C-alpha cells in the first residue's frame, strides 16, 4: 500500500511539473507576440502621421497666403473671385492741433464715412525704420561738399601766394572757405548721429492703409472672360481709390495708390516681419532679381552705358586737373619773372647802353655798364669785381668789353 501511494504521488507530481512547464511556455510566447503587434501598430500610425503632415504643410502654406498673384496694381485672390487695391495714407498729428483744426478734421472724416458706398478695411502696419538709404544719401552729399572744399582751399592758397589780391578780397574768400568747412563738419556730424540711431532697433514707424475690395459678382450675370473682368475690376477699383484720396484730403490726410512693387513690399513685410529688415523687396529689385531672363544685348548695352559714363567722368576730372596744373605753371612763371625783375632790367639797360655806344661814347658807355654790373653784384651779395685791372692794356680792355657785350646780348 505504501509503495502504491508513493507511485501515485510521484505520478501526480510529475504531471503537475509538466503542466507548469506547459503554462510557462504559453506565457512567454504570448508575451513575445504582444510587443511585435504594438510595434506594427506604431509603425502604421507613424506612416499615416507622416503622410498627413506632408499634405497638411503644403495645403496650409497656400491657404495662409490667401492671394494668387499681384498685377496691374491689384492683389488677385480666390482665383479671380476678389480683387484688392490699397491706398497708403499719411497720418496727421491730431493731438497737436487746435480745437478749430480738430473740428475740421472730424467733419472731414464724417464726410469721408458718409460718401462710402462700398466696404473698406483700415490696416495699420508697424515697421522698423531703416536708415541705410538716408545714410547713403548723406554720404553722397558730404562727398560733394568735400570735393568743393578742396577746390576752394587750392583757390585760396593760390590767391594768397599770388599777391595780386587786396585784403578785402582775401577776407571774402576766407569767409567762403570757412562756410564750406563748417558745412562739411556739420554733414559729418549728421552721418555719425544717423548711424548711431540706426543701431537702435526700437525706432518704429506706423503706416496706414485703406484696403478696397471688389467682387466680380457685382457685375451680375455676364459673359465676360477673365481678362475683361480684370480690366473692369481695375477701372472700378481705381475710381473708388481716387474718390477716397480726394475725400481724405479734406481732413488733411494725403494718400496714394500703391503700385505692384509697393504691394509686394507690403505683403512681404506682413508675412516676413522678422526678416524684412535683413533683406527687403527693394534690395531684391535693385539686385536685378526681376531681370534673371534678360538677354545678352541688354547686358552689353548696360556695360557700354556704364563705360561711357566712366569715360566722361574721368575725362572731366583729367581736364580739371590739367587746367589747374596749367594755371599753376603759369603762376610759377609769373612769380619767377617777378623775382628776376631787377636782373632783367639791368640786362636790358646794359644792352641799351651797348647799342648807343657810338652816340654817348665808349668811356661813358663803359662807365655806365660798370655801374650797372656793380649794382647787380651788390643785389646778389657777391664781392665787387673790377672790370679792368690797373696797368692793363687797351687790348685787354677791348676783349673785356667784347665779352660783356656778348654776355648781355646772349642774355
C-alpha positions as a LaTeX table, in Angstrom:
\begin{tabular}{lrrr}
\hline
Residue & $x$ (\AA) & $y$ (\AA) & $z$ (\AA) \\
\hline
Unk1 & 0.00 & 0.00 & 0.00 \\
Unk2 & 2.80 & 2.37 & 0.87 \\
Unk3 & 4.53 & 1.68 & $-2.42$ \\
Unk4 & 1.29 & 2.30 & $-4.41$ \\
Unk5 & 0.62 & 5.56 & $-2.61$ \\
Unk6 & 4.21 & 6.66 & $-3.31$ \\
Unk7 & 3.90 & 5.85 & $-7.03$ \\
Unk8 & 0.59 & 7.73 & $-7.28$ \\
Unk9 & 2.08 & 10.80 & $-5.60$ \\
Unk10 & 5.12 & 10.66 & $-7.90$ \\
Unk11 & 2.88 & 10.46 & $-10.98$ \\
Unk12 & 0.78 & 13.39 & $-9.74$ \\
Unk13 & 3.92 & 15.41 & $-9.01$ \\
Unk14 & 5.35 & 14.71 & $-12.48$ \\
Unk15 & 2.04 & 15.70 & $-14.11$ \\
Unk16 & 1.94 & 18.96 & $-12.15$ \\
Unk17 & 5.54 & 19.75 & $-13.17$ \\
Unk18 & 4.74 & 19.09 & $-16.83$ \\
Unk19 & 1.58 & 21.18 & $-16.63$ \\
Unk20 & 3.53 & 24.03 & $-15.04$ \\
Unk21 & 6.15 & 23.83 & $-17.79$ \\
Unk22 & 3.48 & 23.99 & $-20.50$ \\
Unk23 & 1.88 & 27.02 & $-18.84$ \\
Unk24 & 5.25 & 28.80 & $-18.66$ \\
Unk25 & 5.91 & 28.20 & $-22.34$ \\
Unk26 & 2.49 & 29.55 & $-23.30$ \\
Unk27 & 3.02 & 32.67 & $-21.16$ \\
Unk28 & 6.37 & 33.55 & $-22.73$ \\
Unk29 & 5.02 & 33.03 & $-26.26$ \\
Unk30 & 2.11 & 35.39 & $-25.72$ \\
Unk31 & 4.40 & 37.97 & $-24.11$ \\
Unk32 & 6.75 & 37.98 & $-27.13$ \\
Unk33 & 3.93 & 38.33 & $-29.65$ \\
Unk34 & 2.39 & 41.40 & $-27.95$ \\
Unk35 & 5.38 & 43.81 & $-28.44$ \\
Unk36 & 5.59 & 42.82 & $-32.11$ \\
Unk37 & 1.95 & 43.76 & $-32.59$ \\
Unk38 & 2.47 & 47.05 & $-30.75$ \\
Unk39 & 5.48 & 47.86 & $-32.94$ \\
Unk40 & 3.45 & 47.15 & $-36.09$ \\
Unk41 & 0.67 & 49.39 & $-34.86$ \\
Unk42 & 3.12 & 52.21 & $-34.02$ \\
Unk43 & 4.83 & 51.95 & $-37.42$ \\
Unk44 & 1.49 & 52.13 & $-39.20$ \\
Unk45 & 0.41 & 55.17 & $-37.20$ \\
Unk46 & 3.77 & 56.92 & $-37.87$ \\
Unk47 & 3.39 & 56.40 & $-41.62$ \\
Unk48 & $-0.09$ & 57.84 & $-41.50$ \\
Unk49 & 1.10 & 60.84 & $-39.49$ \\
Unk50 & 3.96 & 61.49 & $-41.93$ \\
Unk51 & 1.58 & 61.41 & $-44.86$ \\
Unk52 & $-0.89$ & 63.68 & $-43.11$ \\
Unk53 & 1.87 & 66.10 & $-42.08$ \\
Unk54 & 3.16 & 66.42 & $-45.65$ \\
Unk55 & $-0.21$ & 67.07 & $-47.12$ \\
Unk56 & $-1.15$ & 69.43 & $-44.30$ \\
Unk57 & 2.03 & 71.56 & $-44.62$ \\
Unk58 & 1.58 & 72.09 & $-48.38$ \\
Unk59 & $-2.09$ & 72.98 & $-48.06$ \\
Unk60 & $-1.56$ & 75.25 & $-45.06$ \\
Unk61 & 1.00 & 77.42 & $-46.92$ \\
Unk62 & $-1.35$ & 78.16 & $-49.83$ \\
Unk63 & $-4.30$ & 78.71 & $-47.51$ \\
Unk64 & $-2.23$ & 81.06 & $-45.36$ \\
Unk65 & $-1.12$ & 83.26 & $-48.24$ \\
Unk66 & $-4.75$ & 83.95 & $-49.24$ \\
Unk67 & $-3.83$ & 85.55 & $-52.58$ \\
Unk68 & $-2.94$ & 84.26 & $-56.02$ \\
Unk69 & $-0.81$ & 86.98 & $-57.63$ \\
Unk70 & $-0.23$ & 90.73 & $-57.98$ \\
Unk71 & $-0.74$ & 92.51 & $-61.29$ \\
Unk72 & $-1.99$ & 95.88 & $-62.54$ \\
Unk73 & $-1.58$ & 97.39 & $-59.04$ \\
Unk74 & $-4.11$ & 94.87 & $-57.67$ \\
Unk75 & $-3.98$ & 91.81 & $-55.43$ \\
Unk76 & $-5.88$ & 88.94 & $-57.05$ \\
Unk77 & $-7.37$ & 86.38 & $-54.64$ \\
Unk78 & $-9.58$ & 83.28 & $-54.81$ \\
Unk79 & $-8.71$ & 82.57 & $-58.45$ \\
Unk80 & $-10.18$ & 85.83 & $-59.71$ \\
Unk81 & $-13.07$ & 85.86 & $-57.22$ \\
Unk82 & $-11.81$ & 89.02 & $-55.47$ \\
Unk83 & $-9.58$ & 91.96 & $-56.40$ \\
Unk84 & $-8.00$ & 94.34 & $-53.90$ \\
Unk85 & $-6.44$ & 97.78 & $-54.30$ \\
Unk86 & $-4.61$ & 99.56 & $-51.46$ \\
Unk87 & $-4.35$ & 103.29 & $-50.68$ \\
Unk88 & $-1.50$ & 104.42 & $-48.43$ \\
Unk89 & $-2.34$ & 107.37 & $-46.16$ \\
Unk90 & $-0.02$ & 109.78 & $-44.37$ \\
Unk91 & $-1.12$ & 110.27 & $-40.79$ \\
Unk92 & $-1.55$ & 113.66 & $-39.12$ \\
Unk93 & $-0.69$ & 114.70 & $-35.57$ \\
Unk94 & $-4.19$ & 115.20 & $-34.20$ \\
Unk95 & $-3.09$ & 115.93 & $-30.60$ \\
Unk96 & $-1.03$ & 118.99 & $-31.57$ \\
Unk97 & $-3.90$ & 120.66 & $-33.43$ \\
Unk98 & $-6.09$ & 123.47 & $-32.15$ \\
Unk99 & $-9.78$ & 122.96 & $-31.47$ \\
Unk100 & $-10.77$ & 124.53 & $-34.79$ \\
Unk101 & $-8.41$ & 122.25 & $-36.69$ \\
Unk102 & $-9.64$ & 119.20 & $-34.79$ \\
Unk103 & $-13.26$ & 120.05 & $-35.62$ \\
Unk104 & $-12.34$ & 120.45 & $-39.28$ \\
Unk105 & $-10.62$ & 117.03 & $-39.30$ \\
Unk106 & $-13.58$ & 115.37 & $-37.61$ \\
Unk107 & $-16.06$ & 116.91 & $-40.05$ \\
Unk108 & $-13.90$ & 115.82 & $-42.97$ \\
Unk109 & $-13.73$ & 112.25 & $-41.63$ \\
Unk110 & $-17.51$ & 112.18 & $-41.17$ \\
Unk111 & $-17.84$ & 113.30 & $-44.77$ \\
Unk112 & $-15.48$ & 110.51 & $-45.79$ \\
Unk113 & $-17.61$ & 107.90 & $-44.00$ \\
Unk114 & $-20.83$ & 109.26 & $-45.46$ \\
Unk115 & $-19.51$ & 109.05 & $-49.02$ \\
Unk116 & $-18.60$ & 105.37 & $-48.76$ \\
Unk117 & $-20.80$ & 103.14 & $-50.91$ \\
Unk118 & $-18.66$ & 100.02 & $-50.69$ \\
Unk119 & $-16.85$ & 98.12 & $-47.91$ \\
Unk120 & $-13.32$ & 99.16 & $-46.92$ \\
Unk121 & $-10.79$ & 97.95 & $-44.38$ \\
Unk122 & $-8.30$ & 100.10 & $-42.44$ \\
Unk123 & $-4.95$ & 98.37 & $-41.93$ \\
Unk124 & $-2.05$ & 99.62 & $-39.79$ \\
Unk125 & 1.44 & 98.19 & $-40.24$ \\
Unk126 & 4.32 & 98.87 & $-37.85$ \\
Unk127 & 7.78 & 98.83 & $-39.42$ \\
Unk128 & 11.28 & 99.23 & $-38.12$ \\
Unk129 & 12.83 & 102.36 & $-39.61$ \\
Unk130 & 15.67 & 101.51 & $-41.97$ \\
Unk131 & 18.11 & 104.45 & $-42.08$ \\
Unk132 & 20.53 & 102.87 & $-44.55$ \\
Unk133 & 19.21 & 104.80 & $-47.56$ \\
Unk134 & 19.32 & 108.09 & $-45.61$ \\
Unk135 & 22.90 & 107.44 & $-44.52$ \\
Unk136 & 23.97 & 106.72 & $-48.11$ \\
Unk137 & 22.30 & 109.94 & $-49.29$ \\
Unk138 & 24.13 & 111.93 & $-46.61$ \\
Unk139 & 27.44 & 110.32 & $-47.59$ \\
Unk140 & 26.99 & 111.29 & $-51.24$ \\
Unk141 & 26.17 & 114.89 & $-50.30$ \\
Unk142 & 29.11 & 115.14 & $-47.90$ \\
Unk143 & 31.44 & 113.75 & $-50.58$ \\
Unk144 & 30.34 & 116.51 & $-52.98$ \\
Unk145 & 30.89 & 119.13 & $-50.26$ \\
Unk146 & 34.36 & 117.70 & $-49.54$ \\
Unk147 & 35.37 & 117.92 & $-53.22$ \\
Unk148 & 34.15 & 121.52 & $-53.41$ \\
Unk149 & 36.01 & 122.32 & $-50.19$ \\
Unk150 & 39.30 & 121.00 & $-51.61$ \\
Unk151 & 38.88 & 123.19 & $-54.71$ \\
Unk152 & 38.20 & 126.27 & $-52.57$ \\
Unk153 & 41.29 & 125.53 & $-50.44$ \\
Unk154 & 43.53 & 125.37 & $-53.53$ \\
Unk155 & 41.97 & 128.53 & $-54.93$ \\
Unk156 & 42.50 & 130.39 & $-51.65$ \\
Unk157 & 46.14 & 129.26 & $-51.42$ \\
Unk158 & 46.76 & 130.48 & $-54.99$ \\
Unk159 & 45.19 & 133.85 & $-54.16$ \\
Unk160 & 47.40 & 134.22 & $-51.07$ \\
Unk161 & 50.60 & 133.22 & $-52.88$ \\
Unk162 & 49.97 & 135.37 & $-55.93$ \\
Unk163 & 49.93 & 138.67 & $-54.02$ \\
Unk164 & 47.63 & 140.24 & $-56.63$ \\
Unk165 & 44.52 & 140.42 & $-54.43$ \\
Unk166 & 43.55 & 143.02 & $-51.88$ \\
Unk167 & 42.94 & 142.30 & $-48.23$ \\
Unk168 & 39.17 & 142.64 & $-48.65$ \\
Unk169 & 39.14 & 140.03 & $-51.44$ \\
Unk170 & 41.22 & 137.63 & $-49.36$ \\
Unk171 & 38.90 & 138.09 & $-46.38$ \\
Unk172 & 35.86 & 137.38 & $-48.54$ \\
Unk173 & 37.49 & 134.23 & $-49.94$ \\
Unk174 & 38.46 & 133.11 & $-46.42$ \\
Unk175 & 34.86 & 133.69 & $-45.27$ \\
Unk176 & 33.52 & 131.44 & $-48.05$ \\
Unk177 & 36.14 & 128.81 & $-47.21$ \\
Unk178 & 35.10 & 128.88 & $-43.55$ \\
Unk179 & 31.46 & 128.43 & $-44.51$ \\
Unk180 & 32.28 & 125.39 & $-46.63$ \\
Unk181 & 34.42 & 123.92 & $-43.83$ \\
Unk182 & 31.61 & 124.34 & $-41.29$ \\
Unk183 & 29.12 & 122.77 & $-43.71$ \\
Unk184 & 31.43 & 119.78 & $-44.22$ \\
Unk185 & 31.86 & 119.27 & $-40.46$ \\
Unk186 & 28.09 & 119.55 & $-39.96$ \\
Unk187 & 27.48 & 116.88 & $-42.61$ \\
Unk188 & 29.93 & 114.51 & $-40.92$ \\
Unk189 & 28.13 & 115.01 & $-37.60$ \\
Unk190 & 24.79 & 114.20 & $-39.23$ \\
Unk191 & 26.18 & 110.94 & $-40.64$ \\
Unk192 & 27.60 & 109.97 & $-37.25$ \\
Unk193 & 24.32 & 110.71 & $-35.46$ \\
Unk194 & 22.24 & 108.86 & $-38.04$ \\
Unk195 & 24.49 & 105.80 & $-37.84$ \\
Unk196 & 24.08 & 105.81 & $-34.05$ \\
Unk197 & 20.30 & 105.97 & $-34.45$ \\
Unk198 & 20.33 & 103.05 & $-36.89$ \\
Unk199 & 21.79 & 100.83 & $-34.15$ \\
Unk200 & 18.56 & 101.25 & $-32.16$ \\
Unk201 & 16.14 & 98.58 & $-33.40$ \\
Unk202 & 13.26 & 100.06 & $-31.40$ \\
Unk203 & 12.81 & 103.04 & $-33.75$ \\
Unk204 & 9.44 & 102.22 & $-35.28$ \\
Unk205 & 7.18 & 103.81 & $-37.85$ \\
Unk206 & 3.49 & 103.21 & $-38.44$ \\
Unk207 & 1.96 & 103.15 & $-41.90$ \\
Unk208 & $-1.76$ & 103.39 & $-42.54$ \\
Unk209 & $-3.59$ & 101.74 & $-45.42$ \\
Unk210 & $-7.16$ & 101.60 & $-46.70$ \\
Unk211 & $-7.92$ & 98.30 & $-48.42$ \\
Unk212 & $-10.62$ & 98.43 & $-51.12$ \\
Unk213 & $-12.09$ & 95.12 & $-52.35$ \\
Unk214 & $-14.05$ & 94.34 & $-55.50$ \\
Unk215 & $-16.05$ & 91.19 & $-56.29$ \\
Unk216 & $-16.92$ & 90.16 & $-59.86$ \\
Unk217 & $-20.40$ & 89.22 & $-58.55$ \\
Unk218 & $-21.12$ & 92.95 & $-58.52$ \\
Unk219 & $-21.35$ & 92.76 & $-62.31$ \\
Unk220 & $-24.31$ & 90.38 & $-62.10$ \\
Unk221 & $-24.84$ & 87.83 & $-64.83$ \\
Unk222 & $-22.36$ & 88.41 & $-67.64$ \\
Unk223 & $-20.42$ & 86.62 & $-70.34$ \\
Unk224 & $-17.08$ & 88.37 & $-69.76$ \\
Unk225 & $-13.84$ & 86.41 & $-69.76$ \\
Unk226 & $-11.17$ & 86.73 & $-67.07$ \\
Unk227 & $-9.19$ & 89.46 & $-68.84$ \\
Unk228 & $-12.29$ & 91.62 & $-69.32$ \\
Unk229 & $-13.32$ & 91.09 & $-65.69$ \\
Unk230 & $-9.81$ & 92.08 & $-64.58$ \\
Unk231 & $-9.95$ & 95.28 & $-66.65$ \\
Unk232 & $-13.38$ & 96.18 & $-65.26$ \\
Unk233 & $-12.17$ & 95.47 & $-61.73$ \\
Unk234 & $-9.14$ & 97.73 & $-62.21$ \\
Unk235 & $-11.28$ & 100.56 & $-63.57$ \\
Unk236 & $-13.78$ & 100.32 & $-60.71$ \\
Unk237 & $-11.11$ & 99.99 & $-58.00$ \\
Unk238 & $-9.10$ & 102.91 & $-59.35$ \\
Unk239 & $-12.23$ & 105.10 & $-59.38$ \\
Unk240 & $-13.01$ & 104.15 & $-55.78$ \\
Unk241 & $-9.42$ & 104.74 & $-54.69$ \\
Unk242 & $-9.27$ & 108.20 & $-56.25$ \\
Unk243 & $-12.58$ & 109.09 & $-54.61$ \\
Unk244 & $-11.20$ & 108.05 & $-51.21$ \\
Unk245 & $-7.99$ & 110.05 & $-51.78$ \\
Unk246 & $-9.97$ & 113.19 & $-52.65$ \\
Unk247 & $-12.31$ & 112.78 & $-49.67$ \\
Unk248 & $-9.46$ & 112.23 & $-47.21$ \\
Unk249 & $-7.70$ & 115.34 & $-48.46$ \\
Unk250 & $-10.45$ & 117.37 & $-46.75$ \\
Unk251 & $-9.17$ & 116.00 & $-43.42$ \\
Unk252 & $-5.60$ & 116.96 & $-44.28$ \\
Unk253 & $-4.67$ & 113.33 & $-44.93$ \\
Unk254 & $-2.77$ & 112.71 & $-48.16$ \\
Unk255 & $-2.99$ & 109.35 & $-49.89$ \\
Unk256 & $-1.71$ & 107.49 & $-52.92$ \\
Unk257 & $-2.49$ & 104.22 & $-54.70$ \\
Unk258 & 0.19 & 101.58 & $-54.23$ \\
Unk259 & 1.72 & 100.13 & $-57.37$ \\
Unk260 & 2.62 & 96.45 & $-57.84$ \\
Unk261 & 6.13 & 96.73 & $-56.32$ \\
Unk262 & 4.80 & 98.56 & $-53.28$ \\
Unk263 & 2.08 & 95.92 & $-52.86$ \\
Unk264 & 4.76 & 93.21 & $-52.93$ \\
Unk265 & 6.70 & 95.11 & $-50.27$ \\
Unk266 & 3.55 & 95.45 & $-48.14$ \\
Unk267 & 2.79 & 91.72 & $-48.28$ \\
Unk268 & 6.43 & 90.77 & $-47.84$ \\
Unk269 & 6.68 & 92.72 & $-44.59$ \\
Unk270 & 3.32 & 91.37 & $-43.42$ \\
Unk271 & 4.46 & 87.75 & $-43.88$ \\
Unk272 & 8.16 & 88.21 & $-43.02$ \\
Unk273 & 8.18 & 90.70 & $-40.20$ \\
Unk274 & 11.40 & 89.41 & $-38.61$ \\
Unk275 & 13.45 & 89.16 & $-41.82$ \\
Unk276 & 12.08 & 92.23 & $-43.60$ \\
Unk277 & 14.95 & 94.48 & $-42.49$ \\
Unk278 & 17.64 & 91.92 & $-43.31$ \\
Unk279 & 16.73 & 91.60 & $-46.97$ \\
Unk280 & 13.76 & 93.52 & $-48.33$ \\
Unk281 & 11.99 & 93.58 & $-51.65$ \\
Unk282 & 13.61 & 96.88 & $-52.65$ \\
Unk283 & 17.06 & 95.31 & $-52.31$ \\
Unk284 & 15.97 & 92.33 & $-54.41$ \\
Unk285 & 14.74 & 94.66 & $-57.15$ \\
Unk286 & 17.97 & 96.68 & $-57.04$ \\
Unk287 & 19.97 & 93.45 & $-57.25$ \\
Unk288 & 18.19 & 92.61 & $-60.50$ \\
Unk289 & 16.24 & 89.55 & $-59.35$ \\
Unk290 & 13.41 & 90.59 & $-61.66$ \\
Unk291 & 15.83 & 90.53 & $-64.63$ \\
Unk292 & 17.03 & 86.94 & $-64.47$ \\
Unk293 & 15.90 & 86.30 & $-68.05$ \\
Unk294 & 17.49 & 89.35 & $-69.65$ \\
Unk295 & 19.24 & 88.73 & $-72.98$ \\
Unk296 & 22.90 & 89.31 & $-73.83$ \\
Unk297 & 22.46 & 92.53 & $-75.89$ \\
Unk298 & 20.73 & 94.23 & $-72.94$ \\
Unk299 & 23.67 & 93.41 & $-70.69$ \\
Unk300 & 26.14 & 94.68 & $-73.28$ \\
Unk301 & 24.17 & 97.91 & $-73.65$ \\
Unk302 & 24.32 & 98.40 & $-69.91$ \\
Unk303 & 28.07 & 97.83 & $-69.88$ \\
Unk304 & 28.56 & 100.27 & $-72.77$ \\
Unk305 & 26.45 & 102.88 & $-70.99$ \\
Unk306 & 28.40 & 102.42 & $-67.76$ \\
Unk307 & 31.72 & 102.61 & $-69.66$ \\
Unk308 & 30.64 & 105.83 & $-71.40$ \\
Unk309 & 29.72 & 107.38 & $-68.07$ \\
Unk310 & 33.07 & 106.33 & $-66.59$ \\
Unk311 & 34.99 & 107.77 & $-69.57$ \\
Unk312 & 33.10 & 111.05 & $-69.35$ \\
Unk313 & 33.72 & 111.30 & $-65.63$ \\
Unk314 & 37.44 & 110.55 & $-65.91$ \\
Unk315 & 37.80 & 112.97 & $-68.85$ \\
Unk316 & 36.15 & 115.73 & $-66.81$ \\
Unk317 & 38.45 & 115.05 & $-63.84$ \\
Unk318 & 41.54 & 114.97 & $-66.09$ \\
Unk319 & 40.53 & 118.24 & $-67.79$ \\
Unk320 & 40.10 & 119.96 & $-64.44$ \\
Unk321 & 43.44 & 118.62 & $-63.23$ \\
Unk322 & 45.33 & 119.79 & $-66.35$ \\
Unk323 & 43.70 & 123.22 & $-66.17$ \\
Unk324 & 44.80 & 123.56 & $-62.58$ \\
Unk325 & 48.32 & 122.39 & $-63.49$ \\
Unk326 & 48.49 & 124.86 & $-66.38$ \\
Unk327 & 47.35 & 127.68 & $-64.13$ \\
Unk328 & 49.93 & 126.71 & $-61.51$ \\
Unk329 & 52.75 & 126.61 & $-64.11$ \\
Unk330 & 51.72 & 129.99 & $-65.46$ \\
Unk331 & 51.61 & 131.33 & $-61.94$ \\
Unk332 & 55.08 & 129.95 & $-61.23$ \\
Unk333 & 56.44 & 131.60 & $-64.40$ \\
Unk334 & 54.94 & 134.91 & $-63.32$ \\
Unk335 & 56.41 & 134.61 & $-59.85$ \\
Unk336 & 59.83 & 133.71 & $-61.25$ \\
Unk337 & 59.72 & 136.67 & $-63.60$ \\
Unk338 & 58.73 & 138.95 & $-60.74$ \\
Unk339 & 61.63 & 137.61 & $-58.67$ \\
Unk340 & 64.12 & 138.23 & $-61.52$ \\
Unk341 & 62.64 & 141.58 & $-62.48$ \\
Unk342 & 65.63 & 143.68 & $-61.35$ \\
Unk343 & 68.15 & 141.40 & $-63.10$ \\
Unk344 & 66.16 & 141.57 & $-66.31$ \\
Unk345 & 66.05 & 145.37 & $-66.05$ \\
Unk346 & 69.83 & 145.51 & $-65.53$ \\
Unk347 & 70.47 & 143.25 & $-68.54$ \\
Unk348 & 68.16 & 145.26 & $-70.77$ \\
Unk349 & 69.78 & 148.51 & $-69.58$ \\
Unk350 & 73.22 & 147.13 & $-70.46$ \\
Unk351 & 72.01 & 146.16 & $-73.94$ \\
Unk352 & 70.56 & 149.64 & $-74.48$ \\
Unk353 & 73.83 & 151.32 & $-73.43$ \\
Unk354 & 75.82 & 148.99 & $-75.66$ \\
Unk355 & 73.60 & 149.72 & $-78.64$ \\
Unk356 & 74.06 & 153.50 & $-78.14$ \\
Unk357 & 77.83 & 153.35 & $-77.57$ \\
Unk358 & 78.56 & 155.32 & $-80.72$ \\
Unk359 & 76.33 & 158.18 & $-79.59$ \\
Unk360 & 77.34 & 158.51 & $-75.94$ \\
Unk361 & 80.98 & 157.49 & $-76.31$ \\
Unk362 & 82.99 & 154.48 & $-75.24$ \\
Unk363 & 84.17 & 155.88 & $-71.89$ \\
Unk364 & 80.68 & 156.84 & $-70.76$ \\
Unk365 & 79.25 & 153.55 & $-72.05$ \\
Unk366 & 81.90 & 151.50 & $-70.19$ \\
Unk367 & 81.36 & 153.53 & $-67.04$ \\
Unk368 & 77.55 & 153.10 & $-67.24$ \\
Unk369 & 77.82 & 149.35 & $-67.87$ \\
Unk370 & 80.26 & 149.03 & $-64.95$ \\
Unk371 & 77.82 & 150.78 & $-62.61$ \\
Unk372 & 75.00 & 148.52 & $-63.75$ \\
Unk373 & 77.14 & 145.44 & $-63.06$ \\
Unk374 & 78.16 & 146.79 & $-59.65$ \\
Unk375 & 74.53 & 147.27 & $-58.60$ \\
Unk376 & 73.71 & 143.82 & $-59.87$ \\
Unk377 & 76.54 & 142.24 & $-57.87$ \\
Unk378 & 75.51 & 144.16 & $-54.76$ \\
Unk379 & 71.98 & 142.79 & $-55.03$ \\
Unk380 & 73.31 & 139.27 & $-55.32$ \\
Unk381 & 75.66 & 139.78 & $-52.37$ \\
Unk382 & 78.83 & 138.99 & $-54.35$ \\
Unk383 & 82.07 & 140.99 & $-53.98$ \\
Unk384 & 82.63 & 143.72 & $-56.49$ \\
Unk385 & 84.75 & 142.63 & $-59.45$ \\
Unk386 & 86.89 & 145.11 & $-61.21$ \\
Unk387 & 86.10 & 145.42 & $-64.86$ \\
Unk388 & 89.71 & 146.10 & $-65.72$ \\
Unk389 & 92.95 & 145.72 & $-63.75$ \\
Unk390 & 95.41 & 148.56 & $-63.23$ \\
Unk391 & 98.17 & 148.57 & $-65.78$ \\
Unk392 & 96.04 & 146.67 & $-68.29$ \\
Unk393 & 96.42 & 147.21 & $-71.95$ \\
Unk394 & 93.83 & 148.51 & $-74.34$ \\
Unk395 & 93.64 & 145.04 & $-75.93$ \\
Unk396 & 92.55 & 143.57 & $-72.62$ \\
Unk397 & 90.01 & 146.35 & $-72.17$ \\
Unk398 & 88.60 & 145.72 & $-75.64$ \\
Unk399 & 88.42 & 141.95 & $-75.01$ \\
Unk400 & 86.62 & 142.57 & $-71.72$ \\
Unk401 & 84.16 & 144.91 & $-73.40$ \\
Unk402 & 83.55 & 142.36 & $-76.17$ \\
Unk403 & 82.85 & 139.63 & $-73.61$ \\
Unk404 & 80.45 & 141.91 & $-71.73$ \\
Unk405 & 78.57 & 142.84 & $-74.89$ \\
Unk406 & 78.29 & 139.21 & $-75.92$ \\
Unk407 & 77.02 & 138.16 & $-72.50$ \\
Unk408 & 74.39 & 140.90 & $-72.40$ \\
Unk409 & 73.18 & 140.15 & $-75.92$ \\
Unk410 & 73.01 & 136.46 & $-75.14$ \\
Unk411 & 71.04 & 137.18 & $-72.00$ \\
\hline
\end{tabular}
